[in-house]
Amino acid sequence: MRVKHPPPPAPHDGEALPATVLSHAGRMTWHLDDYDLDAFADVAAGFGQDRYTYVVTPNVDHLIRLHEDVAFRALYADAGFVLLDSRFLSHVLRVTKGVHLPVCAGSDLVARLFADVIHPDDPLVLIGGSIEQVRELTARHGLTRLAYHNPPMGFIHDPDAVEDCLRFIEAHSPFRFCLLAIGSPQQEIIARHLQQRGHARGLALCIGASVNFITGTQKRAPRWMQRSGLEWVYRLLQEPNRLARRYLVRGPRVFGLLPRTDIVLRRRPVIDGRPEPAEPAA
């Protein structure tokens, strides 16, 4: 596994650069954005509603899929921002390779947006979750413009249901944030469709189970476990039937893939005419 710091390119500022490139030899180049939570919260706050892009938050399972699934790589290819979600991966690479990668966990990002960025009258869209969670978010944050749509289970295989979902989001565009909480790869598929159709405006975030955590539907691991990259252990203990195969059978495959993964930290956008340099990774 190698980490590269390329010379400063034209800043992407949410415009997609290839998120992954798989060579004929089976090596994958994986582009990550050089943002931690504080830095990206500022980017999200200033993104605006006159353009569209989407945010993906890769974890261990995503890295495995990126190596093995051409269709999943295509979903990442158009993402405007690729933010490392996994403190576990960050710790593994720091200990084994001396590599320091910034982490912007999706759950932490969503909590920060609601706490510090989102205003009560901001136009928001939530896809997924429950009506009880909508009521909780609305009451807690005084939201007045939260549009909610919960597609049926397995909707991604039903063209009509996918179209209904896309039209709902587009009907509530421009939005400040569109929170896609329908699991992977469904959320990335919807985010990419929106980009290809070209009607939506605002920032879409693929956030998985983040709404469950911020509304208290699911309890997050203690902070010390989060900081140590052990949150997966806590989640496994909470939902062993659902997560045992992912974490104990599939997850360890990442150790065989990391030696065939080259990570490139994409530079931050230009600020006041000056390219903001990436932080040293090693």
WOURSUL-V148333 format. One record per backbone hydrogen bond with DSSP energy under -0.5 kcal/mol. NH is the residue of the N-H (numbers start at 1). CO is the residue of the C=O. If there is no record, write none. Layout:
{{NH,CO} {NH,CO}}
This chain:
{{2,261} {4,263} {6,4} {15,12} {21,29} {23,21} {23,27} {26,23} {28,260} {29,21} {30,28} {30,262} {31,19} {31,29} {32,30} {32,264} {33,82} {34,266} {35,33} {37,103} {40,36} {41,37} {42,38} {43,39} {44,40} {45,41} {46,42} {47,44} {53,202} {55,204} {56,81} {63,59} {64,60} {65,61} {66,62} {67,63} {68,64} {69,65} {70,68} {73,69} {74,70} {75,71} {76,72} {77,73} {78,74} {79,76} {80,54} {81,54} {83,56} {83,81} {85,58} {86,58} {87,85} {90,86} {91,87} {92,88} {93,89} {94,90} {95,91} {96,92} {97,93} {98,94} {99,93} {100,281} {101,99} {104,84} {109,105} {110,106} {111,107} {112,108} {113,109} {114,110} {115,111} {116,112} {117,112} {117,113} {118,113} {122,119} {124,122} {124,145} {125,177} {126,147} {127,179} {128,126} {128,149} {134,130} {135,131} {136,132} {137,133} {138,134} {139,135} {140,136} {141,137} {142,138} {143,138} {144,120} {145,120} {147,124} {147,145} {149,126} {151,149} {155,152} {157,154} {158,155} {159,157} {162,158} {163,159} {164,160} {165,161} {166,162} {167,163} {168,164} {169,165} {170,166} {171,167} {172,168} {172,169} {173,170} {174,201} {175,201} {176,123} {177,123} {178,203} {179,125} {179,177} {180,178} {180,205} {181,127} {181,179} {187,183} {189,185} {190,186} {191,187} {192,188} {193,189} {194,190} {195,191} {196,192} {197,193} {198,194} {199,194} {202,51} {203,176} {204,53} {204,202} {205,178} {206,55} {207,180} {207,205} {208,180} {210,207} {212,209} {213,209} {214,210} {215,211} {216,213} {217,212} {218,212} {225,222} {226,222} {227,223} {228,224} {229,226} {230,225} {231,225} {233,230} {234,230} {235,231} {236,232} {237,233} {238,234} {239,235} {243,239} {244,240} {247,243} {248,244} {249,244} {249,245} {250,245} {251,246} {253,250} {254,251} {255,252} {256,253} {257,253} {258,254} {259,255} {260,257} {261,258} {262,28} {262,260} {263,2} {263,261} {264,30} {265,4} {265,263} {266,32} {266,264} {268,276} {271,274} {274,271} {276,269} {277,275}}
